[in-house]
Amino acid sequence: METPQAAHRIAVDCMGGDMGPSEAVAAVAIALKEGLVGPQDHLVLVGNEEILRLLAREHRIRLSANVSFRHAPAIIAPDDTPMTAMKGKKDASMLVAVEMLKAGEVDAVVSTGNTKVLVGAGTIRLRAMEGAERPALAAIMPRREGHFVMLDVGANPEATPEHLVHNAVLGRIYAQSALGIADPRVGLLTVGTEEGKGGDRINRTHALLKAMGERIRYVGPVEGFDVFGNVCDVVVTDGFTGNIIIKTLEGMVYMVRDLVGPKVRYNPVYLAGGIAMFPLLRELKGHLKPERYGGAPLLGLNGLVMKAHGSSNRHGIASAIRLGREALEAGAGRRMREELAAANAVIAAHPAA
C-alpha cells in the first residue's frame, strides 16, 4: 500500500515578472493541468485579486480547494532596494508571499520579482536556518550530459570559506532532490586544479572540504572549462563569480543564435544543412532551454523560496513551481539543517591559521 503524499501549499507571486501577471497565472494553469503539483497541493495566487480572478477565468483555472487568492495590490519595481520596498510597499505581492511563508500559511514561495528585494526580504523576515550564515541561490544548468547545480549565483557576492562549505552542503542536498543524483560530486571553482592555486580563501575552503571526509563526495578544485563537462554535479563558488558565469553563458547563447540564424535563413546551402540536422537541433534546444529548470531556490533560509528569472515565461514559472514541490516532498530543509550542523563541527575542529 502506497503512503499518501503530504499536501503542500505554495504561494505564487504573480505581479513581479517582466511578462506580467498573465504569464504567472498561465503557469499555475500548466502546473495544475500537467500534474506538476499533487492532487492534495494548494496554490495561492498573490497579487491584485481582481486582475488575478479575471486571468484565472481566461486561463480556465477551475476554482477549487487547490487554488485561492491573496490580495496584494502593490508592485515592486526593478530598481527598488530591499529597505525601500520593505518599508514603503508592505502590501506588494512578493512581500506578502514571504510573510505568508513566515507565518506558516504556505510551505514555499515562487517569485520572478526583484532578486535583491527577494533575497533581502527572505534573509530579514525568514532568517537563515540554524547552522547557516547567509543564503545562496542555486541554479540548475546544462552540461554535455544532463545537468548540474551551481551555487551561489547571486545572493552572497563576498563569501567566506565557511559560506562556501555551507554552499557545498546545501548544493549537494538540492542536487539529490532536484536531479535525482544519489551521491553528487562536489567541485570548488577556481583557476587551477593544482594544490595552492586560487588564493587564501580558496585554499582554506579546499582544506575544509577535504576535511569533511565521507560526508561529502568532494572531487577537488575545478576550472572553468570543467564546469560544463562531466567532472562534478555541484559547482561551488561565490555569488559574484556565479552570477557572472550564468549571465556570460546566456549572452554567448544569444550571440551564437544571432550569428547563425541569419546565415541559415539566407544561404541555401546552410538552410539545406539545417533542415537535415533539424532532429539534432531540436534535441539540443530541448536540453538547453532554460524553462526546463526555471527556478533557483534561495537555500539556507527558514522556508523555501524559489526565484525564477524575471523574464521567465509560463513554462519557466511552472518549472519553478514543480521544483519547489519536489524539494518539499524530499524534506530537503530538515536534511540541510542536519548536514550543516555536521559541517560546522568540522569547521570548528579546523580553525584558520
ABEGO torsion letter per residue (X at the ends): XBBBBBBBBBBBBAAABAAEAAAAAAAAAAAAAAGABBAABBBBBBEBAAAAAAAAAAAGBBBBAABBBBBBABBBBAABBAAAAAAABAABAAAAAAAAAAAGABABBBBABBAAAAAAAAAAAAEBBBGBABBBBBBBBBBABEBBBBOBAGABABBBAAAAAAAAAAAAAAAAAAAGBABBBBBBBBABABBGBGEAAAAAAAAAAAAAEAABBBAEBBBAAAAABAABABBBBBAAAAAAAAAAAAAAAAAAAAAAAAAAAABAAAAAAAAAAAAAAAAAAAAABAAABABBBBBGBBEBBBBBBAABBAAAAAAAAAAAAAAAAAGAAAAAAAAAAAAAAAAAABBBX
